Amino acid sequence: MFGELSDREKACLSWTASGKSSWEVGRILSISENTVVFHIKNAMRKLGAANRTLAAVKAIELGLIQPAAGNPLSRSVGADSK
């Protein structure tokens, strides 16, 4: 590993590990999609990973993150109110 992951990098990877797209992660964390991509690319570099999925897997294996739980987008993105 080439440096410690920042809290924001960990958060982005955690949501990525839960299957969220960069756009969805941006909505969840209230940051832009480009900022999410920036943090994920930094984490990929630090972890020596070739892609975002591998970076998330490595971070989980190293005990740096856990996949995020829940679905905070269910009420804010395209969800029907009942």
N, CA, C and O atoms as CSV, one atom per row, in Angstrom:
chain,resi,resn,atom,element,x,y,z
A,1,MET,N,N,0.854,-1.189,0.000
A,1,MET,CA,C,0.000,0.000,0.000
A,1,MET,C,C,0.890,1.238,0.000
A,1,MET,O,O,1.934,1.262,0.651
A,2,PHE,N,N,0.473,2.256,-0.728
A,2,PHE,CA,C,1.290,3.451,-0.930
A,2,PHE,C,C,0.796,4.650,-0.141
A,2,PHE,O,O,0.863,5.775,-0.637
A,3,GLY,N,N,0.313,4.448,1.043
A,3,GLY,CA,C,-0.195,5.550,1.850
A,3,GLY,C,C,-1.524,5.180,2.467
A,3,GLY,O,O,-2.227,4.281,2.005
A,4,GLU,N,N,-1.836,5.879,3.494
A,4,GLU,CA,C,-3.074,5.627,4.221
A,4,GLU,C,C,-4.271,6.212,3.458
A,4,GLU,O,O,-4.175,7.295,2.881
A,5,LEU,N,N,-5.382,5.495,3.461
A,5,LEU,CA,C,-6.586,6.004,2.805
A,5,LEU,C,C,-7.224,7.094,3.657
A,5,LEU,O,O,-7.296,6.978,4.881
A,6,SER,N,N,-7.681,8.147,3.002
A,6,SER,CA,C,-8.400,9.204,3.713
A,6,SER,C,C,-9.798,8.707,4.077
A,6,SER,O,O,-10.268,7.703,3.542
A,7,ASP,N,N,-10.445,9.406,4.975
A,7,ASP,CA,C,-11.814,9.046,5.357
A,7,ASP,C,C,-12.746,9.106,4.150
A,7,ASP,O,O,-13.631,8.261,4.014
A,8,ARG,N,N,-12.563,10.081,3.283
A,8,ARG,CA,C,-13.422,10.223,2.106
A,8,ARG,C,C,-13.167,9.087,1.112
A,8,ARG,O,O,-14.105,8.569,0.506
A,9,GLU,N,N,-11.903,8.703,0.945
A,9,GLU,CA,C,-11.589,7.563,0.075
A,9,GLU,C,C,-12.236,6.289,0.605
A,9,GLU,O,O,-12.785,5.496,-0.159
A,10,LYS,N,N,-12.167,6.102,1.922
A,10,LYS,CA,C,-12.794,4.927,2.530
A,10,LYS,C,C,-14.301,4.945,2.326
A,10,LYS,O,O,-14.897,3.915,2.011
A,11,ALA,N,N,-14.923,6.104,2.503
A,11,ALA,CA,C,-16.372,6.206,2.330
A,11,ALA,C,C,-16.767,5.887,0.889
A,11,ALA,O,O,-17.724,5.149,0.654
A,12,CYS,N,N,-16.041,6.434,-0.060
A,12,CYS,CA,C,-16.342,6.175,-1.474
A,12,CYS,C,C,-16.175,4.700,-1.797
A,12,CYS,O,O,-17.014,4.125,-2.491
A,13,LEU,N,N,-15.106,4.076,-1.307
A,13,LEU,CA,C,-14.891,2.648,-1.556
A,13,LEU,C,C,-15.949,1.799,-0.871
A,13,LEU,O,O,-16.392,0.790,-1.421
A,14,SER,N,N,-16.351,2.196,0.311
A,14,SER,CA,C,-17.363,1.440,1.045
A,14,SER,C,C,-18.675,1.388,0.277
A,14,SER,O,O,-19.291,0.328,0.170
A,15,TRP,N,N,-19.104,2.520,-0.255
A,15,TRP,CA,C,-20.333,2.547,-1.048
A,15,TRP,C,C,-20.142,1.824,-2.376
A,15,TRP,O,O,-21.069,1.186,-2.877
A,16,THR,N,N,-18.947,1.921,-2.946
A,16,THR,CA,C,-18.640,1.188,-4.174
A,16,THR,C,C,-18.740,-0.313,-3.933
A,16,THR,O,O,-19.267,-1.049,-4.767
A,17,ALA,N,N,-18.234,-0.759,-2.792
A,17,ALA,CA,C,-18.307,-2.180,-2.438
A,17,ALA,C,C,-19.744,-2.650,-2.284
A,17,ALA,O,O,-20.026,-3.842,-2.407
A,18,SER,N,N,-20.652,-1.721,-2.015
A,18,SER,CA,C,-22.073,-2.053,-1.881
A,18,SER,C,C,-22.798,-1.985,-3.230
A,18,SER,O,O,-24.014,-2.161,-3.304
A,19,GLY,N,N,-22.031,-1.727,-4.289
A,19,GLY,CA,C,-22.611,-1.743,-5.624
A,19,GLY,C,C,-23.107,-0.405,-6.139
A,19,GLY,O,O,-23.780,-0.354,-7.169
A,20,LYS,N,N,-22.792,0.672,-5.448
A,20,LYS,CA,C,-23.248,1.999,-5.876
A,20,LYS,C,C,-22.356,2.551,-6.981
A,20,LYS,O,O,-21.146,2.327,-6.981
A,21,SER,N,N,-22.949,3.262,-7.906
A,21,SER,CA,C,-22.201,3.942,-8.959
A,21,SER,C,C,-21.585,5.218,-8.385
A,21,SER,O,O,-21.926,5.647,-7.283
A,22,SER,N,N,-20.675,5.812,-9.150
A,22,SER,CA,C,-20.074,7.070,-8.696
A,22,SER,C,C,-21.136,8.143,-8.513
A,22,SER,O,O,-21.069,8.933,-7.570
A,23,TRP,N,N,-22.115,8.175,-9.411
A,23,TRP,CA,C,-23.192,9.156,-9.291
A,23,TRP,C,C,-23.972,8.949,-7.991
A,23,TRP,O,O,-24.270,9.906,-7.277
A,24,GLU,N,N,-24.302,7.677,-7.690
A,24,GLU,CA,C,-25.053,7.386,-6.466
A,24,GLU,C,C,-24.236,7.731,-5.224
A,24,GLU,O,O,-24.766,8.295,-4.267
A,25,VAL,N,N,-22.957,7.395,-5.236
A,25,VAL,CA,C,-22.089,7.717,-4.094
A,25,VAL,C,C,-22.030,9.222,-3.893
A,25,VAL,O,O,-22.066,9.709,-2.762
A,26,GLY,N,N,-21.940,9.953,-4.990
A,26,GLY,CA,C,-21.936,11.416,-4.895
A,26,GLY,C,C,-23.189,11.945,-4.242
A,26,GLY,O,O,-23.125,12.838,-3.397
A,27,ARG,N,N,-24.336,11.399,-4.629
A,27,ARG,CA,C,-25.600,11.821,-4.011
A,27,ARG,C,C,-25.618,11.501,-2.516
A,27,ARG,O,O,-26.040,12.321,-1.701
A,28,ILE,N,N,-25.161,10.315,-2.171
A,28,ILE,CA,C,-25.156,9.885,-0.764
A,28,ILE,C,C,-24.253,10.777,0.077
A,28,ILE,O,O,-24.624,11.185,1.178
A,29,LEU,N,N,-23.063,11.081,-0.446
A,29,LEU,CA,C,-22.073,11.854,0.316
A,29,LEU,C,C,-22.162,13.361,0.079
A,29,LEU,O,O,-21.394,14.132,0.654
A,30,SER,N,N,-23.098,13.772,-0.763
A,30,SER,CA,C,-23.275,15.196,-1.093
A,30,SER,C,C,-22.022,15.806,-1.702
A,30,SER,O,O,-21.611,16.910,-1.342
A,31,ILE,N,N,-21.419,15.065,-2.636
A,31,ILE,CA,C,-20.280,15.550,-3.401
A,31,ILE,C,C,-20.548,15.244,-4.869
A,31,ILE,O,O,-21.461,14.480,-5.183
A,32,SER,N,N,-19.770,15.824,-5.765
A,32,SER,CA,C,-20.005,15.596,-7.191
A,32,SER,C,C,-19.497,14.206,-7.605
A,32,SER,O,O,-18.657,13.603,-6.938
A,33,GLU,N,N,-20.035,13.732,-8.716
A,33,GLU,CA,C,-19.588,12.460,-9.277
A,33,GLU,C,C,-18.096,12.516,-9.594
A,33,GLU,O,O,-17.374,11.547,-9.358
A,34,ASN,N,N,-17.631,13.643,-10.126
A,34,ASN,CA,C,-16.199,13.798,-10.432
A,34,ASN,C,C,-15.340,13.701,-9.183
A,34,ASN,O,O,-14.236,13.160,-9.231
A,35,THR,N,N,-15.831,14.217,-8.072
A,35,THR,CA,C,-15.083,14.136,-6.820
A,35,THR,C,C,-15.016,12.698,-6.334
A,35,THR,O,O,-13.987,12.267,-5.813
A,36,VAL,N,N,-16.097,11.954,-6.497
A,36,VAL,CA,C,-16.097,10.529,-6.137
A,36,VAL,C,C,-15.042,9.795,-6.963
A,36,VAL,O,O,-14.244,9.031,-6.420
A,37,VAL,N,N,-15.041,10.029,-8.268
A,37,VAL,CA,C,-14.070,9.382,-9.151
A,37,VAL,C,C,-12.642,9.739,-8.723
A,37,VAL,O,O,-11.764,8.876,-8.727
A,38,PHE,N,N,-12.407,10.991,-8.359
A,38,PHE,CA,C,-11.102,11.440,-7.882
A,38,PHE,C,C,-10.662,10.627,-6.662
A,38,PHE,O,O,-9.536,10.133,-6.611
A,39,HIS,N,N,-11.562,10.492,-5.679
A,39,HIS,CA,C,-11.214,9.762,-4.451
A,39,HIS,C,C,-11.006,8.276,-4.727
A,39,HIS,O,O,-10.107,7.661,-4.154
A,40,ILE,N,N,-11.817,7.704,-5.586
A,40,ILE,CA,C,-11.664,6.282,-5.900
A,40,ILE,C,C,-10.345,6.041,-6.643
A,40,ILE,O,O,-9.656,5.059,-6.368
A,41,LYS,N,N,-9.992,6.915,-7.567
A,41,LYS,CA,C,-8.723,6.768,-8.283
A,41,LYS,C,C,-7.534,6.895,-7.333
A,41,LYS,O,O,-6.554,6.162,-7.465
A,42,ASN,N,N,-7.615,7.813,-6.385
A,42,ASN,CA,C,-6.546,7.927,-5.381
A,42,ASN,C,C,-6.434,6.649,-4.561
A,42,ASN,O,O,-5.332,6.167,-4.300
A,43,ALA,N,N,-7.575,6.103,-4.156
A,43,ALA,CA,C,-7.580,4.855,-3.381
A,43,ALA,C,C,-7.022,3.708,-4.222
A,43,ALA,O,O,-6.265,2.882,-3.712
A,44,MET,N,N,-7.387,3.648,-5.497
A,44,MET,CA,C,-6.860,2.606,-6.387
A,44,MET,C,C,-5.342,2.680,-6.459
A,44,MET,O,O,-4.657,1.660,-6.380
A,45,ARG,N,N,-4.822,3.893,-6.609
A,45,ARG,CA,C,-3.367,4.080,-6.668
A,45,ARG,C,C,-2.705,3.629,-5.375
A,45,ARG,O,O,-1.710,2.906,-5.402
A,46,LYS,N,N,-3.254,4.053,-4.247
A,46,LYS,CA,C,-2.685,3.704,-2.942
A,46,LYS,C,C,-2.723,2.204,-2.671
A,46,LYS,O,O,-1.829,1.663,-2.021
A,47,LEU,N,N,-3.759,1.537,-3.169
A,47,LEU,CA,C,-3.922,0.101,-2.935
A,47,LEU,C,C,-3.279,-0.749,-4.031
A,47,LEU,O,O,-3.229,-1.974,-3.917
A,48,GLY,N,N,-2.790,-0.110,-5.085
A,48,GLY,CA,C,-2.192,-0.845,-6.189
A,48,GLY,C,C,-3.222,-1.671,-6.945
A,48,GLY,O,O,-2.927,-2.775,-7.405
A,49,ALA,N,N,-4.424,-1.138,-7.072
A,49,ALA,CA,C,-5.526,-1.852,-7.715
A,49,ALA,C,C,-5.743,-1.331,-9.136
A,49,ALA,O,O,-5.605,-0.135,-9.393
A,50,ALA,N,N,-6.080,-2.229,-10.048
A,50,ALA,CA,C,-6.278,-1.872,-11.449
A,50,ALA,C,C,-7.658,-1.286,-11.725
A,50,ALA,O,O,-7.857,-0.611,-12.735
A,51,ASN,N,N,-8.617,-1.544,-10.824
A,51,ASN,CA,C,-9.965,-1.001,-11.028
A,51,ASN,C,C,-10.645,-0.791,-9.685
A,51,ASN,O,O,-10.131,-1.203,-8.645
A,52,ARG,N,N,-11.804,-0.146,-9.717
A,52,ARG,CA,C,-12.517,0.218,-8.484
A,52,ARG,C,C,-12.992,-1.000,-7.700
A,52,ARG,O,O,-12.992,-0.992,-6.469
A,53,THR,N,N,-13.394,-2.034,-8.410
A,53,THR,CA,C,-13.864,-3.242,-7.730
A,53,THR,C,C,-12.728,-3.905,-6.969
A,53,THR,O,O,-12.888,-4.289,-5.811
A,54,LEU,N,N,-11.590,-4.037,-7.618
A,54,LEU,CA,C,-10.431,-4.624,-6.957
A,54,LEU,C,C,-9.985,-3.775,-5.769
A,54,LEU,O,O,-9.584,-4.312,-4.737
A,55,ALA,N,N,-10.053,-2.461,-5.912
A,55,ALA,CA,C,-9.695,-1.576,-4.796
A,55,ALA,C,C,-10.614,-1.813,-3.603
A,55,ALA,O,O,-10.155,-1.875,-2.462
A,56,ALA,N,N,-11.911,-1.945,-3.867
A,56,ALA,CA,C,-12.864,-2.195,-2.780
A,56,ALA,C,C,-12.588,-3.536,-2.120
A,56,ALA,O,O,-12.617,-3.639,-0.894
A,57,VAL,N,N,-12.320,-4.572,-2.924
A,57,VAL,CA,C,-12.026,-5.900,-2.376
A,57,VAL,C,C,-10.760,-5.860,-1.527
A,57,VAL,O,O,-10.739,-6.404,-0.422
A,58,LYS,N,N,-9.708,-5.223,-2.030
A,58,LYS,CA,C,-8.464,-5.120,-1.258
A,58,LYS,C,C,-8.683,-4.381,0.059
A,58,LYS,O,O,-8.169,-4.789,1.100
A,59,ALA,N,N,-9.447,-3.294,0.008
A,59,ALA,CA,C,-9.702,-2.521,1.234
A,59,ALA,C,C,-10.471,-3.357,2.255
A,59,ALA,O,O,-10.208,-3.271,3.454
A,60,ILE,N,N,-11.413,-4.161,1.783
A,60,ILE,CA,C,-12.154,-5.046,2.690
A,60,ILE,C,C,-11.217,-6.095,3.275
A,60,ILE,O,O,-11.222,-6.333,4.483
A,61,GLU,N,N,-10.413,-6.721,2.421
A,61,GLU,CA,C,-9.477,-7.754,2.885
A,61,GLU,C,C,-8.475,-7.214,3.890
A,61,GLU,O,O,-8.065,-7.933,4.802
A,62,LEU,N,N,-8.079,-5.973,3.738
A,62,LEU,CA,C,-7.133,-5.347,4.667
A,62,LEU,C,C,-7.814,-4.825,5.933
A,62,LEU,O,O,-7.148,-4.338,6.846
A,63,GLY,N,N,-9.139,-4.928,5.981
A,63,GLY,CA,C,-9.878,-4.451,7.142
A,63,GLY,C,C,-10.016,-2.940,7.206
A,63,GLY,O,O,-10.290,-2.381,8.268
A,64,LEU,N,N,-9.825,-2.274,6.066
A,64,LEU,CA,C,-9.903,-0.814,6.041
A,64,LEU,C,C,-11.339,-0.309,5.931
A,64,LEU,O,O,-11.659,0.778,6.414
A,65,ILE,N,N,-12.196,-1.094,5.299
A,65,ILE,CA,C,-13.609,-0.707,5.118
A,65,ILE,C,C,-14.501,-1.915,5.282
A,65,ILE,O,O,-14.049,-3.060,5.270
A,66,GLN,N,N,-15.780,-1.630,5.434
A,66,GLN,CA,C,-16.837,-2.627,5.326
A,66,GLN,C,C,-17.824,-2.075,4.318
A,66,GLN,O,O,-18.013,-0.861,4.244
A,67,PRO,N,N,-18.463,-2.949,3.534
A,67,PRO,CA,C,-19.472,-2.430,2.606
A,67,PRO,C,C,-20.527,-1.639,3.359
A,67,PRO,O,O,-20.967,-2.054,4.432
A,68,ALA,N,N,-20.934,-0.508,2.810
A,68,ALA,CA,C,-21.958,0.326,3.442
A,68,ALA,C,C,-23.283,-0.418,3.432
A,68,ALA,O,O,-23.576,-1.179,2.510
A,69,ALA,N,N,-24.067,-0.193,4.454
A,69,ALA,CA,C,-25.356,-0.880,4.576
A,69,ALA,C,C,-26.492,0.081,4.284
A,69,ALA,O,O,-26.336,1.300,4.355
A,70,GLY,N,N,-27.621,-0.486,3.960
A,70,GLY,CA,C,-28.809,0.342,3.759
A,70,GLY,C,C,-28.875,0.914,2.362
A,70,GLY,O,O,-27.997,0.687,1.530
A,71,ASN,N,N,-29.927,1.656,2.128
A,71,ASN,CA,C,-30.141,2.277,0.825
A,71,ASN,C,C,-30.639,3.693,1.035
A,71,ASN,O,O,-31.841,3.944,0.957
A,72,PRO,N,N,-29.721,4.633,1.303
A,72,PRO,CA,C,-30.146,6.009,1.571
A,72,PRO,C,C,-30.755,6.711,0.363
A,72,PRO,O,O,-31.356,7.776,0.501
A,73,LEU,N,N,-30.603,6.120,-0.817
A,73,LEU,CA,C,-31.158,6.748,-2.010
A,73,LEU,C,C,-32.613,6.389,-2.240
A,73,LEU,O,O,-33.268,6.993,-3.090
A,74,SER,N,N,-33.126,5.434,-1.512
A,74,SER,CA,C,-34.473,4.941,-1.791
A,74,SER,C,C,-35.534,6.020,-1.683
A,74,SER,O,O,-36.584,5.908,-2.316
A,75,ARG,N,N,-35.295,7.042,-0.915
A,75,ARG,CA,C,-36.288,8.124,-0.771
A,75,ARG,C,C,-35.970,9.334,-1.624
A,75,ARG,O,O,-36.844,10.163,-1.880
A,76,SER,N,N,-34.707,9.447,-2.075
A,76,SER,CA,C,-34.339,10.688,-2.750
A,76,SER,C,C,-34.159,10.561,-4.256
A,76,SER,O,O,-34.177,11.568,-4.963
A,77,VAL,N,N,-33.986,9.354,-4.756
A,77,VAL,CA,C,-33.716,9.200,-6.174
A,77,VAL,C,C,-34.720,8.243,-6.791
A,77,VAL,O,O,-34.587,7.025,-6.671
A,78,GLY,N,N,-35.718,8.797,-7.448
A,78,GLY,CA,C,-36.653,7.995,-8.209
A,78,GLY,C,C,-37.556,7.081,-7.415
A,78,GLY,O,O,-38.176,6.190,-7.994
A,79,ALA,N,N,-37.654,7.264,-6.128
A,79,ALA,CA,C,-38.508,6.407,-5.324
A,79,ALA,C,C,-39.911,6.997,-5.249
A,79,ALA,O,O,-40.094,8.212,-5.173
A,80,ASP,N,N,-40.875,6.121,-5.272
A,80,ASP,CA,C,-42.270,6.578,-5.144
A,80,ASP,C,C,-42.612,6.738,-3.670
A,80,ASP,O,O,-42.284,5.880,-2.850
A,81,SER,N,N,-43.261,7.824,-3.344
A,81,SER,CA,C,-43.717,8.033,-1.964
A,81,SER,C,C,-45.079,7.398,-1.804
A,81,SER,O,O,-45.971,7.591,-2.629
A,82,LYS,N,N,-45.228,6.649,-0.749
A,82,LYS,CA,C,-46.518,5.984,-0.499
A,82,LYS,C,C,-47.083,6.397,0.829
A,82,LYS,O,O,-48.162,5.941,1.210
